[in-house]
Amino acid sequence: MPDFSEATREKLRGVSTATLCTALFKRGLRNQFIQDVRPVGSVTRTMVGPAFTLRYIPAREDLNPLEVFQDRAHPQRQAVEQCPAGSVLVMDSRQNARAASAGSILVTRLMRRGVEGVVTDGGFRDSPEIGRMSFPAYHQRPSAPTNLTLHQALDINVPIGCGDVAVWPGDILVGDGEGVVVIPSGIVEEIAEEAVSMTRYEDFVLERVQDGASVLGLYPMTAEQHRRDFEIWKETSLSNRTPEAR
């Protein structure tokens, strides 16, 4: 995986998943937003980190009794203990929330280990408790039954599907109040840079629209006058920022 710098992480914290989806679409990537996955609680900060994956398959009763949790090598437990600090644990639960992918104890362990966040296309049990944690967590919907009733944890850190999106270990996940987008690791630097530029222009557009301007010729920019106005706005905006923010 190419290096993922803290500077790039901070750029991605300042942009929306909507903007990132547009930047990815410009490169022909149409299906990078994880479907039917939403924040468990209120979003207090944008989640940004490399993917560390866990794959579930359908449970088979003779191989997946409650006693499997006594095995210290159980893949679910190992994924929680191995996921690196700053990474996002992403679980392929086959878009099936009839049984939980994890609960508040495992999510708390991830938080305490410095993991950036957790995503499943299934559901979490103890979701009210998880929703009160200051930790990014995304799922399809609440689910009380233990994962063993439906899911069998199998593989750690392999390519998976999550919410109809292919996720490779090391891909960069960004999650905000709308959901989670997956950025291929090889283009994350250029996507982050473009998204910052797009966000700056969108801020300019929003100011103009709030002042009563028409979107025609402004969004997207096709009028030369708007282009000149934007350049002046950027200079003024930059000069008004503190040295630390520049």
N, C-alpha and C positions, 0 to 999 in steps of 0.2 A: 504494500500500500504506500502511495506517495505520502511524504510528510504532511501532516495536518497541523498548521501552525496556530498558536494562540491568537495571532493577529487575524487570521481567517475566521477563527471561531467567533471573535468579537464582531467582525463584520456581519456574520450570519445572525448574531443575536439582535442586530439592529434592523433586520428586514423581515418581511412577512412571508409566510408560505405561499400566498397568492402571487407575490412578485417572483419568488423563486420558480414557481410553476411556469410562469410566462418566460423566464429566462431559459428554462429547460426546454420549453416548447419551441423556442427559436432554434434549438439544436436538434429538433426532431424527436425529442423525448416527451411523449404525450401522456405516459401512464406512470407517474412518479409520486402521485399523492395517494397515500394509503386510504383505501375506501372503508367507510363505516367505522372509523376509529375516531374517538373524541376524548378530550381531557376528562379525567375522573373528577377533578375539582377545579377550582379557579386557577387560572394561569397567572403566576406572579413573575415568571421569567421565561424567556425563550430557551427551549432545550436544544442544545447543539452538541453532537458527539458522534464518533465512529460506531458503527454497528458491531455488536457482539451477539451472535444468534443462538437460538435454541429451537429445535424442531420437534414437534409432537406428531405422532401418528395415532390412528384410532386405537383405543385400549382393547386388549384382549384379556378376558377375565382370568385365564389361567396364568398369565404373565404379569398381571398388574394388580395384585392384591395390596391391601393396606401395608403389609409387611415390607414392601419394597422400599419404603421410606427409611427402614432401618439400615439400608445399605449406604454407607458413606460415599460410595461412588455413584449414587443415583444422579442421572444427568441434570435434573432440575436443580438439585442442591449444588452440584458442581458448577453449573452455569452461574448461580448466584455468587459462589465463592471465587470464581475465576474471572468474571467480567471485570475488565480493568477500570480503575478510577478514570473518570472523564468520558467513558464510553456509554453507550445506550444498549441495554439488554432488549433485544427484539425477538418476540416469540411467534412462531408459526403455529397457531392453534386451529388452523384449517377453517377460519372464519366461523367457528362454532363456539358460542358462548353458553351452551347448556351446562357446561362444567367449568370451573375456574382454572385459569392459567397459573395463578398464584394468589397469595393473600397478603395481609398487612405485615405478617412477621417477615416473610421473604423480602417484601418491598422495603421494609425498615432496614433490613440487613444491607440491601443494595445502597440505600441512602447513607448509612453509616460508613460504608466502604468507599464513599466518594464517587459512586457511579452517577452519571449525568441524568439518567432517566430510564423509564421502562415502557415498552410498547407491546401490546398483544392485539391480534385481530379476534381474540376471544373475549373473555370477561375476567374481572377480578372479583374474588370474594372479599369480604370486609371493606367493600368500596367506600362506605361512609368514613371509616377511619383513614383510608388512603387519601380520600378527598380532602381531609383536614391536614395532611402532611404537606410540608413545604418542599415538595418533590414532584417533578414532572412525571405523570403516569397517564397513559392513554390506553383505552380499551373500547370494545364494542358496546357493552352494557354490563351491569352488575350480574354476578352469578355466584350463588351460594354453594353448590355441590363441589366437593373436592375434585381436583383434576383427574384423579385416578379412576373416577367413574366413567370417564369418556376419553381422556387423553393419556397417551403413553409417551413420556419424554424419551427421545432417542439419540439425537445428534446435537453436538455443541460446535458452534462456530463453523457452520457449513452454509452454502447458499440456501436460502429459503424463499418462500412466498409469504407475504404478510399483507392482508387486505388487497389481494390481486396485484401486488407490486413485487417484483423480484428484488431481493436484498442480498447483497454479497457482504461477507465480513469486511469491515473497513469502509463501506459506503458511509456517507455522512448523513445523519438524520437531523432534521430541524423540525421542532414542534412548537406551535403557538396555540392561540385560542381557537383556531379553526381546525387544526389537525396536524398531521405529520407528512413531510415530504422527504423523499430519498434522493440524494445527490450522488451520482457515481463518483468514486474517490478521485479518478483521474482528471476530472474537470472542476473540482470543487473550488480551486483558487479563482479561475476565470468566472465561474458562476457567482461567487461571492462578490467579486469586483463589479460585475455587471449589475447585480441586484442592488448594490449600494448606489450606483449611478441612477438606476431606474427609480429607486426610492426618493432620491433627491429631486428628480423631475416630477414625480407624483406629488411631492410636497408643494412644489411650485404650482402645479395644476390645481391642487385643492385650494390653495390660497386664492387663485384667480377665480375659480368657480364660486367660492364663498363670497367673493366680491361682486358676483353677478355675471361673470364672463360665460359665453357660450363654449361648449366643448368642441364645436366645429373648428377645425384648424389647430386646435390646442391639444386635443387628446384623441388620436395621436397627433404629434406635432407635424403639421404640413404647411403652416403659414410662416413666412420668413420673419414677420414682426414678432411672433411668439418666440422664435429662436433667439432673436436679439434680446428680447425681454428676459429670457431665461438666463442668458449669459450675464446680464447685468444683475439679475437676482442672485445668481451664484456668487458673484463678487461681493455683493452687499452682505449676503448671508455669511460668507466666510470672514469678512472683516468684523462682523458683529460677534463672532464666536471667541471664546477665551482662548489664550494660547494653548492651554492643556487640551482643549477639545479639537484643535485644528489637526 
